[in-house]
Amino acid sequence: MVVRRGEPFLAVDWGTTNRRVYLIEGGAVTRTERDDRGVTAVQDFAGEAAAIRARFGDLPMLLAGMVGSNIGWRAAPYVPAPAGIGELAAGLLRIDERTAIVPGVSTLADGRPDVMRGEEVQLLGAVAAGLVPEDALLVQPGTHCKWAEMHEGRIAGFATAMTGELFALLRTHGLLAAQLRGAVTAGAAFREGVEEAKRRDLAASLFGIRAARMLGTRDDADAAAYASGLLIGSDVAARLEALPHGEVFILSGPELGNLYIAAIEANGRPASLIDGHAAFVAGILAIGNSVP
């Protein structure tokens, strides 16, 4: 038994570049710590786990995220969608009798493979905490944006878009990099990009940023916001066309979340921000309480 129902335990959301540790007592977080000790900064995972216990207490530990990938501590399996709390709890990869890693989730829809690791805890936790309905469309913006369809409280299917990574690459490499140094906000330039994205011609629309500079039709100060609107707007338009739900629930902080709200509303759907940390805690607690 990794975690005994009702007893204190440690939960670790361990990503590629960052890590957050939660001490959970009596079903609530009593202490948390965030650092930059993501999996790419760690080689001795057993030593890191021991150091966490030295700071927080010698307690059972549930780990989630990229710590269970092929660049993490040990590769945990993927549970095929549809997947819920029960499947994740049954699929834990046990490092020892008091330490386990939550599995990821996979899908193969219409011949397209997709995987997630770490996001599944937030998605299922959002339902478990009553933050979203059991049937809902959720989006987790970021480097690799996840869109998940929930059905009866389970992950029915999902798609990943490399929206954030593409924007980062455009800002640092290639023809447009020198133009994309401005701030990104959900203002007029961003919304103009979202509208342009509805034309579904992303590659040509991106070159339009270069052309606008040459013809003097847009100030470079607005170019980054416009490019962000193009990329997010393209992502949003594609997903909303394929998925019939009304309101979209966004698991994100306000800075990025507000960009997605603007893009989703521009495509005719309502959207709401959801507390991702609260969702993770609810999800990891539900998994811990369901360990067979």
C-alpha positions as CSV (number, residue, x, y, z in Angstrom):
1,M,0.0,0.0,0.0
2,V,1.6,3.3,-1.1
3,V,-1.0,5.6,0.5
4,R,-3.5,4.7,3.3
5,R,-6.8,6.5,3.0
6,G,-6.9,9.5,5.2
7,E,-3.3,9.4,6.2
8,P,-0.8,12.2,5.4
9,F,1.2,11.9,2.2
10,L,3.4,13.8,-0.2
11,A,2.4,14.6,-3.7
12,V,4.9,15.8,-6.3
13,D,4.0,17.4,-9.6
14,W,7.3,16.9,-11.3
15,G,7.7,18.4,-14.7
16,T,10.5,18.9,-17.2
17,T,11.8,22.2,-15.8
18,N,9.9,22.7,-12.6
19,R,8.7,20.8,-9.6
20,R,6.0,21.4,-6.9
21,V,5.8,19.4,-3.7
22,Y,2.6,19.3,-1.7
23,L,2.2,18.0,1.9
24,I,-1.4,16.7,2.2
25,E,-2.9,16.2,5.6
26,G,-6.5,15.5,6.4
27,G,-7.4,15.9,2.7
28,A,-5.9,19.4,2.5
29,V,-2.6,21.0,1.5
30,T,-0.8,22.2,4.6
31,R,2.5,23.1,3.0
32,T,3.8,23.5,-0.6
33,E,7.2,24.2,-2.2
34,R,8.0,25.0,-5.8
35,D,11.5,24.9,-7.3
36,D,13.4,24.5,-10.6
37,R,14.4,20.9,-10.0
38,G,12.6,19.5,-13.0
39,V,13.6,16.1,-14.4
40,T,16.2,17.6,-16.7
41,A,18.0,19.1,-13.7
42,V,18.1,15.8,-11.7
43,Q,20.2,12.6,-12.1
44,D,19.8,11.0,-8.6
45,F,16.0,10.7,-8.3
46,A,16.2,8.5,-5.2
47,G,18.3,11.1,-3.6
48,E,15.9,13.8,-4.5
49,A,13.0,11.9,-3.0
50,A,15.0,11.4,0.2
51,A,15.7,15.1,0.3
52,I,12.0,15.9,-0.1
53,R,11.1,13.6,2.8
54,A,13.9,15.2,4.9
55,R,12.2,18.6,4.5
56,F,8.5,17.5,4.6
57,G,8.4,14.3,6.7
58,D,9.1,10.6,6.1
59,L,5.8,10.0,4.4
60,P,4.4,8.0,1.4
61,M,4.8,9.8,-1.9
62,L,2.8,9.9,-5.1
63,L,4.6,11.4,-8.1
64,A,3.1,12.7,-11.3
65,G,4.4,14.2,-14.6
66,M,7.6,13.8,-16.6
67,V,9.2,12.0,-13.6
68,G,7.4,9.0,-15.1
69,S,8.8,9.5,-18.6
70,N,11.9,8.1,-20.4
71,I,13.8,11.2,-19.2
72,G,12.6,10.8,-15.6
73,W,13.1,8.4,-12.7
74,R,11.5,5.4,-14.4
75,A,9.1,5.1,-17.4
76,A,5.6,4.6,-16.2
77,P,3.1,3.0,-18.5
78,Y,0.3,4.8,-20.4
79,V,-3.3,4.0,-19.6
80,P,-5.4,4.1,-22.8
81,A,-8.3,6.5,-22.9
82,P,-11.1,6.5,-21.8
83,A,-9.5,6.6,-18.4
84,G,-10.5,7.7,-14.9
85,I,-9.3,7.8,-11.4
86,G,-9.6,4.0,-11.0
87,E,-7.5,3.2,-14.0
88,L,-4.7,5.5,-12.9
89,A,-4.7,4.2,-9.4
90,A,-4.6,0.6,-10.7
91,G,-1.8,1.5,-13.1
92,L,0.7,3.1,-10.6
93,L,4.3,2.3,-11.2
94,R,5.6,1.4,-7.7
95,I,9.2,2.4,-7.0
96,D,9.0,0.9,-3.5
97,E,6.2,0.2,-1.0
98,R,5.8,3.9,-0.2
99,T,6.7,5.6,-3.5
100,A,4.8,5.4,-6.8
101,I,4.4,7.2,-10.1
102,V,1.1,8.0,-11.7
103,P,0.8,6.6,-15.2
104,G,0.2,8.8,-18.2
105,V,-2.8,8.5,-20.6
106,S,-2.6,7.6,-24.3
107,T,-5.1,7.7,-27.2
108,L,-5.1,6.6,-30.8
109,A,-8.0,8.4,-32.5
110,D,-8.5,8.4,-36.3
111,G,-5.0,7.0,-36.7
112,R,-3.4,9.9,-34.7
113,P,-1.4,8.8,-31.6
114,D,-1.3,11.2,-28.6
115,V,0.0,11.0,-25.0
116,M,-0.1,13.1,-21.8
117,R,1.8,12.9,-18.6
118,G,0.9,15.0,-15.5
119,E,-2.1,16.7,-17.2
120,E,-4.3,13.7,-16.5
121,V,-4.2,14.4,-12.7
122,Q,-5.4,18.0,-13.2
123,L,-8.1,17.0,-15.7
124,L,-9.6,14.3,-13.4
125,G,-9.1,16.4,-10.3
126,A,-11.1,19.3,-11.9
127,V,-14.1,17.0,-12.1
128,A,-13.4,15.4,-8.7
129,A,-13.3,18.8,-7.0
130,G,-16.6,19.9,-8.7
131,L,-14.8,22.7,-10.6
132,V,-16.2,21.4,-14.0
133,P,-19.1,19.2,-15.0
134,E,-18.5,15.5,-15.6
135,D,-19.1,16.1,-19.3
136,A,-16.9,19.0,-20.4
137,L,-14.2,20.4,-22.7
138,L,-11.0,21.3,-20.9
139,V,-7.9,23.0,-22.2
140,Q,-4.5,23.3,-20.6
141,P,-2.5,26.0,-22.4
142,G,1.3,25.9,-22.5
143,T,4.2,24.7,-24.5
144,H,2.2,21.7,-25.6
145,C,-1.5,22.7,-25.3
146,K,-3.8,19.9,-24.2
147,W,-7.5,19.7,-25.2
148,A,-9.4,17.1,-23.3
149,E,-13.0,15.9,-23.7
150,M,-14.4,14.6,-20.4
151,H,-17.3,12.2,-20.3
152,E,-18.9,11.0,-17.1
153,G,-15.9,12.3,-15.2
154,R,-13.3,10.4,-17.3
155,I,-10.9,11.4,-20.0
156,A,-12.7,10.3,-23.1
157,G,-10.2,11.7,-25.6
158,F,-7.7,14.5,-26.1
159,A,-5.5,16.3,-28.6
160,T,-2.1,18.0,-28.1
161,A,-1.1,21.1,-30.1
162,M,2.5,22.5,-30.1
163,T,1.1,26.0,-29.9
164,G,3.4,27.4,-27.3
165,E,6.5,25.7,-28.7
166,L,5.9,27.1,-32.2
167,F,5.5,30.6,-30.8
168,A,8.8,30.2,-28.8
169,L,10.6,29.0,-32.0
170,L,9.3,31.9,-34.1
171,R,10.5,34.3,-31.4
172,T,14.0,32.9,-31.3
173,H,14.7,31.5,-34.8
174,G,14.0,32.4,-38.4
175,L,12.8,35.3,-40.5
176,L,10.3,36.7,-38.0
177,A,12.4,36.6,-34.8
178,A,13.5,40.2,-34.8
179,Q,9.9,41.4,-35.2
180,L,8.5,39.3,-32.3
181,R,10.1,41.0,-29.3
182,G,7.1,43.0,-28.1
183,A,4.7,42.2,-25.3
184,V,1.7,39.8,-25.8
185,T,-1.7,40.9,-24.4
186,A,-5.2,40.2,-25.3
187,G,-5.5,43.6,-27.0
188,A,-6.4,44.6,-30.5
189,A,-3.4,43.1,-32.3
190,F,-3.9,39.7,-30.6
191,R,-7.6,39.8,-31.5
192,E,-6.7,40.7,-35.1
193,G,-4.5,37.6,-35.2
194,V,-7.4,35.5,-33.9
195,E,-9.7,36.7,-36.7
196,E,-7.0,36.1,-39.3
197,A,-6.6,32.6,-38.0
198,K,-10.2,31.9,-39.0
199,R,-9.0,31.9,-42.6
200,R,-7.3,28.5,-41.9
201,D,-4.1,29.5,-43.8
202,L,-1.6,29.7,-40.9
203,A,1.6,29.4,-42.9
204,A,0.6,32.2,-45.3
205,S,-0.8,34.3,-42.4
206,L,2.5,34.1,-40.6
207,F,4.4,35.4,-43.6
208,G,2.0,38.3,-43.6
209,I,3.8,39.5,-40.5
210,R,6.9,40.0,-42.6
211,A,4.9,41.6,-45.4
212,A,3.2,44.0,-43.0
213,R,6.6,45.3,-41.9
214,M,7.8,45.8,-45.5
215,L,4.7,47.7,-46.5
216,G,4.4,49.6,-43.2
217,T,0.8,48.3,-42.4
218,R,1.6,47.1,-38.8
219,D,4.0,48.3,-36.2
220,D,6.5,45.7,-35.1
221,A,5.5,46.5,-31.5
222,D,2.3,44.7,-32.2
223,A,3.8,41.8,-34.2
224,A,4.3,39.4,-31.2
225,A,0.7,39.8,-30.0
226,Y,-0.6,39.4,-33.6
227,A,1.5,36.2,-34.0
228,S,0.3,34.8,-30.7
229,G,-3.3,35.5,-31.8
230,L,-2.6,33.6,-35.1
231,L,-1.3,30.6,-33.3
232,I,-3.7,30.4,-30.5
233,G,-6.6,31.4,-32.8
234,S,-5.7,28.6,-35.2
235,D,-5.5,26.1,-32.3
236,V,-8.8,27.2,-30.8
237,A,-10.7,27.3,-34.2
238,A,-9.6,23.7,-35.0
239,R,-10.6,22.3,-31.7
240,L,-13.9,24.1,-31.3
241,E,-15.0,22.9,-34.8
242,A,-14.4,19.3,-33.8
243,L,-15.8,19.4,-30.3
244,P,-19.5,20.2,-29.6
245,H,-19.4,21.3,-26.0
246,G,-20.6,24.8,-25.1
247,E,-18.4,26.4,-22.3
248,V,-14.7,25.7,-22.4
249,F,-12.9,25.4,-19.1
250,I,-9.2,26.6,-19.0
251,L,-6.7,25.1,-16.5
252,S,-4.2,27.9,-16.5
253,G,-2.9,31.0,-14.8
254,P,-4.5,34.3,-15.8
255,E,-1.7,35.5,-18.1
256,L,-2.0,32.7,-20.6
257,G,-5.6,31.8,-19.7
258,N,-6.9,35.3,-20.6
259,L,-5.4,34.9,-24.1
260,Y,-7.4,31.7,-24.6
261,I,-10.5,33.2,-23.1
262,A,-10.3,36.0,-25.8
263,A,-9.7,33.5,-28.6
264,I,-12.5,31.2,-27.5
265,E,-15.0,34.0,-27.1
266,A,-14.0,35.3,-30.5
267,N,-15.0,31.9,-31.8
268,G,-18.4,32.1,-30.2
269,R,-18.0,30.0,-27.1
270,P,-18.0,31.0,-23.4
271,A,-14.8,30.2,-21.4
272,S,-13.9,30.1,-17.7
273,L,-10.5,29.9,-15.8
274,I,-10.1,27.0,-13.4
275,D,-7.5,26.8,-10.6
276,G,-5.0,24.2,-11.9
277,H,-3.3,23.8,-8.5
278,A,-6.6,23.0,-6.8
279,A,-7.4,20.5,-9.6
280,F,-4.0,18.7,-9.2
281,V,-4.5,18.4,-5.5
282,A,-8.0,17.0,-5.9
283,G,-6.8,14.6,-8.5
284,I,-3.8,13.2,-6.6
285,L,-5.9,12.9,-3.5
286,A,-8.6,10.9,-5.4
287,I,-5.9,8.7,-6.9
288,G,-4.3,8.2,-3.4
289,N,-7.7,7.3,-1.9
290,S,-8.3,4.7,-4.7
291,V,-5.0,2.8,-4.6
292,P,-5.9,-0.9,-4.4
